[in-house]
Amino acid sequence: MKHLAIAAGILTATSAVAADKPELTVYTYDSFVSDWGPGPKVKEAFEAECDCTLNLVGVEDGAALLSRVRLEGENTEADIVLGLDTNLISAAKETGLFGPHSITADYALPVEWTDTVFVPYDWGYFAFVHNADAPAPTSFRELADGDAKIIIQDPRSSTPGLGLLLWVKASYGDDAPSIWADLADNIVTVTKGWSEAYGLFLEGEADMVLSYTTSPAYHLIAEEDASKAAAPFDEGHYMQVEVAAKLANTDQPELADQFLNFMVSDAFQTIIPTTNWMYPAVTPSSGLPEGFETLITPQKALLFDQDKAAAAREQALAEWLGTLSQ
């Protein structure tokens, strides 16, 4: 029985040590915490640096994060929210739930970054991904006039879905409703998030799926499969910058700041290209992985600034809902 008592004592001591470690809770999107996403490597790397426990909580897709935190309010368990983007920053600030940061970094973004609340960690361009051996449209007009079947994401729960709305709005302005009317018969389904949509595309449920210009890099690098491509559109491509911020009422402010600093470090940024399959916000010392040079480069980058995005989002969503419900 003595060995059982000793074992019990060791377990108790180990539990006590674990309990003494501070815990940082990060709300993010499901694909970030998946086995193939950045989450596992980020957790391992940060815990080795902080001597803490990093608790990554998946909350569907990006746009659902803001709804979750807004609903929980000051009672949220989150210390950091990671996975909003520039289209949601204005709405996020209006909640008053997020606190300022003092992070500085040598960003490799296509836009200047001066925001004092949200810290960028990656970026990319939205695109429709298709099988490389199949013809693809070169514009929304051509897509709408053709027979290609597409899968998109719901803009109320998904940042790519919202990005698509703003992509169409930025490209066509007041004519956006007519584009949606013509696209309606191309849409196979509207999913809540990116993971479900991309999975259905890979299962052959549609000819194209709303994703990113960087998505083919996953197949090329991880699977040695060059069968996927992103279709370049004449209108240009809408850009996404993904961001994170700490909650103003976090009980781990120093640890939250440490994580935000870690997020723009080489240790974090080297993980992003081949797990989140996006461009890193800060170029890693090792550069981009081989294969990224094969990706299309949009001839025109589209992006509403934070304030204009908020106004455009409401109008574009109303137009989208009104048109597709007819």
Phi, psi and chi 1 to 4 in degrees:
 res  aa     phi    psi   chi1   chi2   chi3   chi4
   1 MET       -  -23.2  -65.5  -63.6  -69.1      -
   2 LYS   -62.7  -39.2 -177.0 -178.9  -70.1 -174.5
   3 HIS   -66.2  -30.6   66.1  -78.0      -      -
   4 LEU   -68.1  -40.0  -68.3  178.2      -      -
   5 ALA   -65.8  -40.9      -      -      -      -
   6 ILE   -64.0  -44.0  -67.6  173.0      -      -
   7 ALA   -60.7  -42.2      -      -      -      -
   8 ALA   -62.6  -38.6      -      -      -      -
   9 GLY   -65.4  -39.5      -      -      -      -
  10 ILE   -64.5  -42.9  -67.5  172.4      -      -
  11 LEU   -63.2  -41.1  -72.8  173.2      -      -
  12 THR   -63.4  -44.0  -59.0      -      -      -
  13 ALA   -64.3  -42.1      -      -      -      -
  14 THR   -62.8  -41.8  -57.9      -      -      -
  15 SER   -63.4  -38.2  -60.9      -      -      -
  16 ALA   -66.3  -40.1      -      -      -      -
  17 VAL   -63.9  -43.5  169.7      -      -      -
  18 ALA   -62.8  -39.0      -      -      -      -
  19 ALA   -67.7  -26.8      -      -      -      -
  20 ASP   -74.8  -17.8  -71.8  -22.4      -      -
  21 LYS   -72.3  134.8  -74.1 -171.7  175.3 -177.0
  22 PRO   -67.3  153.1   25.5  -34.2      -      -
  23 GLU  -121.6  133.6 -179.6  173.5  -48.5      -
  24 LEU  -115.5  124.0 -172.3   74.0      -      -
  25 THR  -104.1  123.6  -62.6      -      -      -
  26 VAL  -117.2  119.0  176.5      -      -      -
  27 TYR   -83.9  133.0  -77.6    5.5      -      -
  28 THR  -149.7 -172.9 -175.1      -      -      -
  29 TYR   -92.1  161.0   41.2   81.8      -      -
  30 ASP   -57.4  -43.5  -76.0  -19.4      -      -
  31 SER   -66.7  -24.7   61.1      -      -      -
  32 PHE   -66.5  -37.2 -166.4   94.2      -      -
  33 VAL   -93.8   -0.1  -58.5      -      -      -
  34 SER   -65.9  165.1   65.4      -      -      -
  35 ASP   -59.7  -31.4  -70.0  -18.3      -      -
  36 TRP   -96.1   -3.1   46.6  -94.9      -      -
  37 GLY   -87.3 -175.7      -      -      -      -
  38 PRO   -69.6  -25.7  -13.9   27.0      -      -
  39 GLY   -47.0  -55.9      -      -      -      -
  40 PRO   -57.4  -43.4  -27.7   36.9      -      -
  41 LYS   -70.9  -37.9  -68.6 -176.1  177.5  179.2
  42 VAL   -63.7  -43.0  167.5      -      -      -
  43 LYS   -60.7  -47.3  177.6  178.4  171.6   65.7
  44 GLU   -62.2  -45.0 -179.7 -179.1    4.0      -
  45 ALA   -69.1  -41.1      -      -      -      -
  46 PHE   -73.6  -39.7 -175.3   62.7      -      -
  47 GLU   -63.8  -32.0  -72.4 -177.0  -14.4      -
  48 ALA   -67.4  -26.5      -      -      -      -
  49 GLU   -91.7  -35.2  175.7 -177.9  -54.5      -
  50 CYS   -98.8  -15.2   70.4      -      -      -
  51 ASP    53.4   49.7 -167.5   27.9      -      -
  52 CYS  -140.2 -177.6   67.7      -      -      -
  53 THR  -111.5  122.3  -61.7      -      -      -
  54 LEU   -97.4  117.6  180.0   61.6      -      -
  55 ASN  -105.7  104.2 -179.3   26.7      -      -
  56 LEU   -94.5  122.2  -64.1  172.2      -      -
  57 VAL  -114.0  116.8  179.3      -      -      -
  58 GLY   -80.8  130.4      -      -      -      -
  59 VAL  -129.5   76.0 -174.9      -      -      -
  60 GLU    49.4 -130.4  -64.6 -178.4   -8.3      -
  61 ASP  -104.8  176.6 -146.5  -25.1      -      -
  62 GLY   -53.5  -48.7      -      -      -      -
  63 ALA   -65.7  -26.5      -      -      -      -
  64 ALA   -68.9  -22.3      -      -      -      -
  65 LEU   -60.3  -47.2  -73.6  170.5      -      -
  66 LEU   -64.8  -39.9 -177.6   56.3      -      -
  67 SER   -62.1  -41.0  -62.2      -      -      -
  68 ARG   -64.5  -48.0  167.1   78.6  173.5  -95.4
  69 VAL   -68.9  -38.7  175.3      -      -      -
  70 ARG   -62.3  -39.8 -175.7 -172.8  -77.2  124.1
  71 LEU   -66.8  -41.9 -179.7   64.4      -      -
  72 GLU   -75.9  -27.8  -67.0  177.4  -11.5      -
  73 GLY    60.0 -142.9      -      -      -      -
  74 GLU   -70.1   -8.1  -66.1 -174.7   -4.2      -
  75 ASN   -91.3    4.5  -65.6  -40.6      -      -
  76 THR   -61.9  147.3 -177.2      -      -      -
  77 GLU   -85.6   -7.1  -65.4 -178.0   -1.0      -
  78 ALA   -73.0  138.7      -      -      -      -
  79 ASP   -98.0  -29.5  -61.2  -61.9      -      -
  80 ILE  -140.8  143.4  -76.0  178.6      -      -
  81 VAL  -113.4  124.6  169.8      -      -      -
  82 LEU  -124.7  115.9 -177.4  154.8      -      -
  83 GLY   134.5    3.7      -      -      -      -
  84 LEU   -78.4  174.1  -56.2 -176.9      -      -
  85 ASP  -140.5 -177.4   65.8   10.6      -      -
  86 THR   -60.1  -25.7   45.5      -      -      -
  87 ASN   -73.1  -16.7  -60.9  -38.9      -      -
  88 LEU  -112.4   -4.9  -66.8  171.2      -      -
  89 ILE   -59.6  -46.1  -76.2  178.6      -      -
  90 SER   -60.3  -45.5 -179.0      -      -      -
  91 ALA   -65.2  -36.8      -      -      -      -
  92 ALA   -65.9  -40.8      -      -      -      -
  93 LYS   -65.5  -33.5  -72.7  180.0  177.9  177.8
  94 GLU   -62.9  -22.7  -71.9  177.1   -0.3      -
  95 THR   -71.3  -23.7   67.8      -      -      -
  96 GLY    72.3   12.3      -      -      -      -
  97 LEU   -90.3  -13.7  -65.2  172.1      -      -
  98 PHE  -106.6  142.2  -63.1   92.4      -      -
  99 GLY  -104.2  162.0      -      -      -      -
 100 PRO   -73.4  162.4   28.3  -35.4      -      -
 101 HIS  -127.1  169.2   70.4   80.2      -      -
 102 SER  -128.5   32.4   57.1      -      -      -
 103 ILE   -77.5  135.7  -51.2  -59.2      -      -
 104 THR  -124.7  145.3   58.4      -      -      -
 105 ALA  -159.1  159.9      -      -      -      -
 106 ASP   -91.6   81.9 -175.7   15.9      -      -
 107 TYR   -69.5  143.9  -65.9  119.5      -      -
 108 ALA  -109.5   47.7      -      -      -      -
 109 LEU   -95.3  152.7  -59.5  169.4      -      -
 110 PRO   -72.4   -9.2  -16.7   30.7      -      -
 111 VAL  -124.4  154.4  -66.1      -      -      -
 112 GLU   -71.9  140.5 -176.5 -179.8    4.0      -
 113 TRP  -118.6  118.1 -164.1  -95.2      -      -
 114 THR  -130.6    6.7   58.2      -      -      -
 115 ASP   -64.5  135.3 -165.1  -84.4      -      -
 116 THR   -98.3    2.1   58.2      -      -      -
 117 VAL  -113.5  -45.4  175.3      -      -      -
 118 PHE  -104.9  138.6  -71.6   89.0      -      -
 119 VAL  -111.7  124.7 -179.6      -      -      -
 120 PRO   -76.7  146.6   29.1  -33.8      -      -
 121 TYR  -128.3  -19.5   63.0   91.9      -      -
 122 ASP  -160.9  173.5   69.5   16.4      -      -
 123 TRP  -157.4  165.3   66.3  -80.3      -      -
 124 GLY  -173.9 -176.7      -      -      -      -
 125 TYR  -117.8  136.3  -65.3  100.3      -      -
 126 PHE   -70.8  147.9  -64.3  114.4      -      -
 127 ALA  -161.4  162.0      -      -      -      -
 128 PHE   -94.7  123.2  -78.0   96.5      -      -
 129 VAL   -95.7  140.6  172.0      -      -      -
 130 HIS  -145.3  172.3   62.2   97.7      -      -
 131 ASN   -72.6  129.4  -70.1  -43.0      -      -
 132 ALA   -62.4  -24.9      -      -      -      -
 133 ASP   -86.8    3.3   59.5   -3.6      -      -
 134 ALA  -109.4  144.7      -      -      -      -
 135 PRO   -64.3  147.5   23.5  -33.2      -      -
 136 ALA  -131.7  146.1      -      -      -      -
 137 PRO   -67.9  157.6   25.7  -34.5      -      -
 138 THR  -113.5   10.9   58.9      -      -      -
 139 SER  -164.2  165.0   68.6      -      -      -
 140 PHE   -64.7  -37.1  -79.1  108.3      -      -
 141 ARG   -60.6  -46.2  -69.5  -74.6 -172.0 -164.2
 142 GLU   -66.3  -37.9 -172.2  177.0  -19.3      -
 143 LEU   -61.8  -46.5  173.9   59.1      -      -
 144 ALA   -66.3  -32.4      -      -      -      -
 145 ASP   -81.3  -15.0  -69.5  -18.6      -      -
 146 GLY   -97.0 -172.8      -      -      -      -
 147 ASP  -103.4    2.5  -61.7  -34.5      -      -
 148 ALA   -60.7  134.4      -      -      -      -
 149 LYS   -96.0  133.8  -62.3  -57.2  180.0 -175.5
 150 ILE  -124.9  155.5   62.7  174.8      -      -
 151 ILE  -119.0  130.2  -63.0  174.3      -      -
 152 ILE  -126.3  174.0   63.6  174.9      -      -
 153 GLN  -112.1  154.3  -62.2   89.5   39.5      -
 154 ASP   -71.8  122.6 -167.5  -36.9      -      -
 155 PRO   -67.0  -14.4   25.0  -35.4      -      -
 156 ARG   -81.7  -16.2  -65.9  164.0  -65.6 -175.5
 157 SER  -126.9  -12.3   57.4      -      -      -
 158 SER  -127.5  131.4  165.7      -      -      -
 159 THR   -67.4  -37.5   51.0      -      -      -
 160 PRO   -62.3  -39.2  -26.8   36.5      -      -
 161 GLY   -60.3  -43.1      -      -      -      -
 162 LEU   -67.4  -38.8  177.0   56.6      -      -
 163 GLY   -60.3  -37.4      -      -      -      -
 164 LEU   -63.8  -43.4  176.0   59.8      -      -
 165 LEU   -57.1  -45.5 -102.6   63.2      -      -
 166 LEU   -74.2  -28.3  -64.4  179.0      -      -
 167 TRP   -61.9  -49.0 -174.8    4.0      -      -
 168 VAL   -65.4  -41.4  173.1      -      -      -
 169 LYS   -65.3  -43.6 -168.2   65.6  177.0  173.1
 170 ALA   -66.0  -30.0      -      -      -      -
 171 SER   -82.6  -35.6  -60.1      -      -      -
 172 TYR  -123.3   -6.4  -68.9   94.3      -      -
 173 GLY    55.3 -124.6      -      -      -      -
 174 ASP   -68.7  -14.3  -67.4  -20.3      -      -
 175 ASP   -87.4    1.1  -70.7  -25.1      -      -
 176 ALA   -55.9  -42.4      -      -      -      -
 177 PRO   -58.0  -36.2  -27.0   36.4      -      -
 178 SER   -68.6  -33.4   68.4      -      -      -
 179 ILE   -63.7  -45.2  -66.2  -66.3      -      -
 180 TRP   -65.4  -37.0  -77.7  114.7      -      -
 181 ALA   -61.8  -40.7      -      -      -      -
 182 ASP   -75.9  -26.1  -67.4  -20.4      -      -
 183 LEU   -82.0  -15.0  -77.7  172.7      -      -
 184 ALA   -54.3  -41.7      -      -      -      -
 185 ASP   -80.5   -3.7   59.6   -4.1      -      -
 186 ASN   -87.4  -20.2  -62.2   89.8      -      -
 187 ILE   -81.9  118.1  -59.7  171.5      -      -
 188 VAL   -76.7  -47.3  173.5      -      -      -
 189 THR  -160.8  161.0 -170.5      -      -      -
 190 VAL  -118.1  114.5  179.8      -      -      -
 191 THR   -95.6  164.6   64.4      -      -      -
 192 LYS   -71.8  -31.8  -69.4 -172.4   68.5  175.0
 193 GLY  -143.8  173.4      -      -      -      -
 194 TRP   -67.3  -43.4  175.0   88.0      -      -
 195 SER   -57.3  -45.7  -64.3      -      -      -
 196 GLU   -64.3  -43.6 -179.7 -174.8   -1.9      -
 197 ALA   -61.9  -47.3      -      -      -      -
 198 TYR   -66.9  -36.5 -153.6   82.5      -      -
 199 GLY   -62.8  -41.3      -      -      -      -
 200 LEU   -64.9  -38.7  -71.1  172.1      -      -
 201 PHE   -61.8  -45.9  163.4   68.6      -      -
 202 LEU   -64.7  -25.1  -66.9  179.1      -      -
 203 GLU   -82.4   -1.0  -68.2  169.5    5.0      -
 204 GLY    88.1   18.0      -      -      -      -
 205 GLU   -79.9  -10.4  -63.2  -63.2  -38.7      -
 206 ALA  -156.7  164.0      -      -      -      -
 207 ASP   -80.4  -29.0  -58.5  -56.7      -      -
 208 MET  -145.5  156.5  -52.5  179.1   77.7      -
 209 VAL  -139.0  142.5   61.5      -      -      -
 210 LEU   -70.4  121.3  175.9   65.6      -      -
 211 SER  -151.6 -130.0 -167.6      -      -      -
 212 TYR  -135.4  157.6  -61.9   86.7      -      -
 213 THR   -63.1  -21.4   62.2      -      -      -
 214 THR   -87.0  -10.0   46.3      -      -      -
 215 SER   -58.6  -39.6  -63.9      -      -      -
 216 PRO   -59.8  -22.9  -27.7   37.2      -      -
 217 ALA   -63.1  -33.4      -      -      -      -
 218 TYR   -59.8  -50.4  162.0   74.6      -      -
 219 HIS   -64.6  -38.4  -59.1  -76.3      -      -
 220 LEU   -69.4  -44.7 -175.8   62.4      -      -
 221 ILE   -86.1  -47.0  -63.1  171.4      -      -
 222 ALA   -80.1  -31.5      -      -      -      -
 223 GLU  -116.3   -2.5  -60.0  178.3  -26.6      -
 224 GLU    52.2   44.7  -62.1 -177.1  -10.3      -
 225 ASP  -126.2  115.4  176.5    5.5      -      -
 226 ALA  -100.0   25.0      -      -      -      -
 227 SER   -85.8   -2.6   67.0      -      -      -
 228 LYS  -115.2  146.7  -58.0  -63.5 -177.9  -71.0
 229 ALA  -145.2  157.6      -      -      -      -
 230 ALA  -103.8  135.4      -      -      -      -
 231 ALA   -84.4  120.2      -      -      -      -
 232 PRO   -73.5  131.3   24.5  -30.5      -      -
 233 PHE  -106.6  138.7  -88.6   26.0      -      -
 234 ASP   -62.6  -29.7  -64.9  -22.4      -      -
 235 GLU   -68.8  -16.0  -60.9   94.3  -25.0      -
 236 GLY   100.9 -179.7      -      -      -      -
 237 HIS  -128.9  138.3  -69.6 -110.0      -      -
 238 TYR   -77.1  138.1 -161.6   84.3      -      -
 239 MET   -97.4  147.5 -169.9  170.2   67.9      -
 240 GLN  -123.8  131.0  180.0 -175.6   47.7      -
 241 VAL  -115.4  117.5  179.5      -      -      -
 242 GLU   -89.9  142.2  -66.7 -166.6  -65.5      -
 243 VAL  -135.8  165.3  -61.7      -      -      -
 244 ALA  -136.5  156.7      -      -      -      -
 245 ALA  -154.1  156.8      -      -      -      -
 246 LYS   -92.5  152.2   66.3  179.0  178.7 -179.3
 247 LEU   -76.1  139.8  -81.9  -64.8      -      -
 248 ALA   -62.8  -30.8      -      -      -      -
 249 ASN  -102.2   20.1   67.4  -25.4      -      -
 250 THR   -58.9  142.8  173.8      -      -      -
 251 ASP   -92.1    7.8   58.8    1.0      -      -
 252 GLN  -128.8   57.9  -63.7  -73.3   -9.2      -
 253 PRO   -62.5  -40.2   22.8  -34.1      -      -
 254 GLU   -68.6  -40.0  -66.9 -178.2   -0.8      -
 255 LEU   -68.3  -36.1 -165.6   55.7      -      -
 256 ALA   -63.8  -43.4      -      -      -      -
 257 ASP   -63.6  -37.6  -74.4  -20.9      -      -
 258 GLN   -62.9  -39.7 -175.5  178.9   -8.6      -
 259 PHE   -67.1  -42.3 -178.9   83.4      -      -
 260 LEU   -62.8  -38.2  -67.3  176.8      -      -
 261 ASN   -65.3  -41.8  -93.2  -56.9      -      -
 262 PHE   -62.3  -35.8  166.9   76.1      -      -
 263 MET   -61.7  -31.2 -163.6  178.1   69.6      -
 264 VAL   -99.8    9.7  -63.9      -      -      -
 265 SER   -86.7  167.1   72.9      -      -      -
 266 ASP   -60.4  -36.3 -147.4   49.9      -      -
 267 ALA   -60.1  -39.3      -      -      -      -
 268 PHE   -82.5  -46.0 -178.2  103.2      -      -
 269 GLN   -65.8  -29.2  -68.1  -68.9  -58.2      -
 270 THR   -69.2  -21.0   54.1      -      -      -
 271 ILE   -77.0  -33.6  -65.8  171.5      -      -
 272 ILE   -60.0  -50.8  -71.4  -63.2      -      -
 273 PRO   -57.6  -39.2  -26.2   36.6      -      -
 274 THR  -107.5   20.0   55.6      -      -      -
 275 THR  -131.9  -44.9   55.4      -      -      -
 276 ASN   -93.8  -12.0 -136.5   32.0      -      -
 277 TRP    53.6   51.2  -57.6  100.3      -      -
 278 MET  -134.9  170.4  -64.6  -79.6  -83.5      -
 279 TYR   -79.5  135.6  -68.1  107.0      -      -
 280 PRO   -70.3  147.4   25.6  -33.1      -      -
 281 ALA   -69.6  -28.8      -      -      -      -
 282 VAL  -124.1  123.2  178.9      -      -      -
 283 THR   -62.5  123.4  -57.4      -      -      -
 284 PRO   -63.1  156.4  -18.2   30.2      -      -
 285 SER   -60.7  -26.5   57.9      -      -      -
 286 SER   -85.0   -4.8   56.7      -      -      -
 287 GLY    77.9 -170.8      -      -      -      -
 288 LEU   -83.4  148.5  -67.0  174.0      -      -
 289 PRO   -63.7  151.7  -18.1   30.2      -      -
 290 GLU   -61.3  131.4 -176.3  177.6   -8.0      -
 291 GLY   120.0  -31.1      -      -      -      -
 292 PHE   -66.8  -24.7  -90.7   66.8      -      -
 293 GLU   -70.0  -12.1   76.4  -77.2   -5.1      -
 294 THR   -87.0   -8.8   67.1      -      -      -
 295 LEU   -74.0  152.2  -56.9  174.4      -      -
 296 ILE   -69.8  148.5   65.4  167.9      -      -
 297 THR  -115.4  111.0  -59.3      -      -      -
 298 PRO   -55.9  137.5  -26.4   35.9      -      -
 299 GLN   -75.0  -19.9  -64.4  -57.5  -57.4      -
 300 LYS  -140.8  126.3 -176.7  178.9 -179.3 -179.2
 301 ALA   -98.1  128.8      -      -      -      -
 302 LEU  -110.3  135.3  -54.5  172.1      -      -
 303 LEU  -166.1  123.8 -176.4   68.4      -      -
 304 PHE   -79.6  143.6  -73.1  111.7      -      -
 305 ASP   -71.7  171.6   65.3   30.1      -      -
 306 GLN   -54.5  -47.5  -65.0  177.7   20.1      -
 307 ASP   -70.0  -43.7  -65.3  -28.1      -      -
 308 LYS   -67.5  -32.4  -70.3 -178.1  179.5  178.8
 309 ALA   -62.4  -39.0      -      -      -      -
 310 ALA   -62.7  -44.9      -      -      -      -
 311 ALA   -69.6  -43.5      -      -      -      -
 312 ALA   -65.0  -35.0      -      -      -      -
 313 ARG   -60.8  -45.9  175.8  168.2   55.6   89.8
 314 GLU   -64.1  -44.4  -64.5  -56.3  -39.7      -
 315 GLN   -67.2  -45.1 -177.2  179.5    2.8      -
 316 ALA   -64.2  -38.7      -      -      -      -
 317 LEU   -65.5  -42.6 -179.3   58.5      -      -
 318 ALA   -62.4  -41.4      -      -      -      -
 319 GLU   -65.9  -42.4  -68.1  170.8   -9.7      -
 320 TRP   -62.9  -48.5 -178.0   77.7      -      -
 321 LEU   -63.9  -42.7  -70.8  170.2      -      -
 322 GLY   -64.9  -40.2      -      -      -      -
 323 THR   -73.4  -46.3  -57.5      -      -      -
 324 LEU   -75.0  -16.0  -66.4 -169.0      -      -
 325 SER   -85.4   -9.0   64.6      -      -      -
 326 GLN   -77.8      -  -66.4  176.5    4.9      -
